Amino acid sequence: MKNKKDEQGLNVLKMFGATNDNTGEKIPQNIPPVNDIVQPQTDPIAGGETYKAFNSNNTSQPQLEIRLKGNRGKWLYYPFIISAEYEGNESITLVYQGTSYIIKGRNFSRLKDHFRTQTIEYIQEFDPSQFKALPSPELPLIEEIEIVEAGGELEE
């Protein structure tokens, strides 16, 4: 015997033209299957995840995630970034409490703007083992993030 909540749920599904596998009732056609929702975005041509150099939004972020090759990463708190320098649209250096993060790549004009407003959630080094295709030439690409400790030592 169905309870009132079950009947209400089926009535809602009917409103959307749904089909339930157990009952034969119609299911909304515009709702994607769960597998489509939880799967990562993939590049259908290359067969790997789609690369995105950075992600930002319109609100100031408390911290910046740095995603490095080899499934490694770091978080930096924006208030502790001492300075940021850039060379054209190919290099940005963040100085953070005795450590410099040298970001090298291409098409950094938007990246520079978002650093200035502290709205970047993460930056991501391109890793060919994770991303099967380079982004198109007009999109930002972070080829390398070099981490230099105080005293000039390169972090491994």
C-alpha positions as CSV (number, residue, x, y, z in Angstrom):
1,M,0.0,0.0,0.0
2,K,1.4,3.4,-1.0
3,N,1.5,6.2,1.5
4,K,0.5,9.8,0.9
5,K,4.1,11.0,0.2
6,D,4.6,8.2,-2.4
7,E,1.4,9.3,-4.2
8,Q,2.4,13.0,-4.0
9,G,5.9,12.1,-5.5
10,L,4.3,10.2,-8.3
11,N,1.9,13.0,-9.0
12,V,4.8,15.4,-9.3
13,L,6.5,13.0,-11.7
14,K,3.3,12.9,-13.8
15,M,3.2,16.7,-14.0
16,F,6.6,16.6,-15.6
17,G,5.8,13.8,-18.0
18,A,8.0,11.2,-16.2
19,T,8.2,7.4,-16.4
20,N,9.1,5.4,-13.3
21,D,11.0,2.1,-14.0
22,N,9.1,0.3,-11.2
23,T,5.6,1.5,-12.0
24,G,5.7,2.5,-15.7
25,E,4.7,6.0,-14.7
26,K,6.3,8.8,-16.9
27,I,9.6,10.4,-15.8
28,P,10.7,14.0,-16.7
29,Q,12.6,13.9,-20.0
30,N,14.6,17.0,-19.3
31,I,16.3,15.5,-16.2
32,P,19.7,13.9,-17.1
33,P,20.5,10.5,-15.7
34,V,22.5,10.5,-12.5
35,N,25.6,9.2,-14.3
36,D,25.6,12.2,-16.6
37,I,25.5,14.5,-13.6
38,V,28.4,13.0,-11.5
39,Q,30.8,12.2,-14.4
40,P,33.7,14.7,-15.0
41,Q,33.6,16.8,-18.1
42,T,35.5,15.0,-20.8
43,D,36.9,16.1,-24.1
44,P,35.1,13.8,-26.6
45,I,37.9,14.0,-29.1
46,A,40.9,13.4,-26.8
47,G,39.1,11.1,-24.3
48,G,40.4,12.9,-21.2
49,E,39.3,15.6,-18.8
50,T,38.9,19.1,-20.3
51,Y,41.7,21.4,-19.1
52,K,40.8,24.8,-17.5
53,A,43.8,27.0,-16.4
54,F,41.8,28.7,-13.6
55,N,38.4,29.1,-12.1
56,S,37.1,32.4,-10.8
57,N,33.8,34.0,-9.8
58,N,32.7,37.5,-8.9
59,T,33.4,37.3,-5.2
60,S,36.6,37.7,-3.3
61,Q,38.1,34.4,-2.2
62,P,39.8,33.7,1.2
63,Q,42.4,31.4,-0.4
64,L,43.9,30.3,-3.7
65,E,44.3,26.6,-4.5
66,I,47.4,25.8,-6.6
67,R,47.0,22.5,-8.5
68,L,50.3,21.1,-9.6
69,K,51.2,18.2,-12.0
70,G,51.2,14.7,-10.4
71,N,48.0,15.3,-8.4
72,R,49.7,17.6,-5.9
73,G,48.6,21.0,-4.7
74,K,48.8,23.8,-2.2
75,W,46.5,26.4,-0.7
76,L,47.6,30.0,-0.2
77,Y,45.6,32.5,1.8
78,Y,45.2,35.7,-0.2
79,P,45.9,38.1,2.8
80,F,49.4,36.6,3.1
81,I,50.4,37.1,-0.5
82,I,53.0,39.9,-0.2
83,S,53.2,40.9,-3.9
84,A,52.3,39.9,-7.4
85,E,54.4,40.7,-10.5
86,Y,53.8,40.0,-14.2
87,E,55.7,40.0,-17.5
88,G,53.3,40.5,-20.4
89,N,50.7,37.8,-20.6
90,E,53.1,34.9,-20.2
91,S,54.4,35.1,-16.6
92,I,53.0,35.9,-13.1
93,T,55.0,35.7,-9.9
94,L,53.3,35.6,-6.5
95,V,55.5,36.3,-3.5
96,Y,54.1,34.5,-0.4
97,Q,55.9,34.6,3.0
98,G,59.4,33.7,1.7
99,T,58.3,31.6,-1.3
100,S,57.8,32.7,-4.9
101,Y,55.3,31.0,-7.2
102,I,56.3,31.6,-10.8
103,I,53.4,30.8,-13.1
104,K,54.4,30.4,-16.8
105,G,52.2,30.0,-19.8
106,R,50.1,32.0,-22.2
107,N,47.1,34.3,-22.5
108,F,47.2,35.5,-18.8
109,S,45.3,38.9,-19.3
110,R,42.1,37.6,-17.6
111,L,44.2,35.7,-15.0
112,K,46.0,38.9,-14.1
113,D,42.7,40.8,-13.6
114,H,41.3,38.1,-11.4
115,F,44.5,38.0,-9.3
116,R,44.1,41.7,-8.7
117,T,40.6,41.3,-7.4
118,Q,41.4,38.0,-5.6
119,T,38.5,36.2,-7.2
120,I,40.4,33.1,-8.4
121,E,39.4,29.8,-6.7
122,Y,42.2,27.7,-8.3
123,I,45.0,27.8,-10.9
124,Q,46.0,24.6,-12.5
125,E,49.2,23.4,-14.2
126,F,48.6,21.5,-17.5
127,D,49.4,17.9,-16.9
128,P,49.5,15.7,-20.1
129,S,48.8,12.6,-18.1
130,Q,45.5,14.0,-16.8
131,F,44.4,16.2,-19.7
132,K,44.7,14.6,-23.1
133,A,44.4,17.8,-25.2
134,L,45.8,21.3,-24.9
135,P,43.3,24.1,-24.8
136,S,42.8,26.1,-28.0
137,P,45.4,28.7,-28.6
138,E,43.2,31.7,-27.6
139,L,42.5,30.2,-24.1
140,P,44.8,30.5,-21.0
141,L,47.4,27.7,-20.5
142,I,49.5,27.3,-17.4
143,E,52.5,25.3,-18.6
144,E,54.5,25.4,-15.4
145,I,54.3,26.6,-11.8
146,E,57.8,26.9,-10.4
147,I,58.0,27.2,-6.6
148,V,61.2,28.9,-5.3
149,E,61.9,28.9,-1.5
150,A,63.7,31.8,0.2
151,G,67.4,31.6,-0.7
152,G,66.7,30.5,-4.2
153,E,66.1,26.8,-3.6
154,L,63.7,25.1,-6.0
155,E,61.0,23.1,-4.3
156,E,60.5,19.5,-5.6
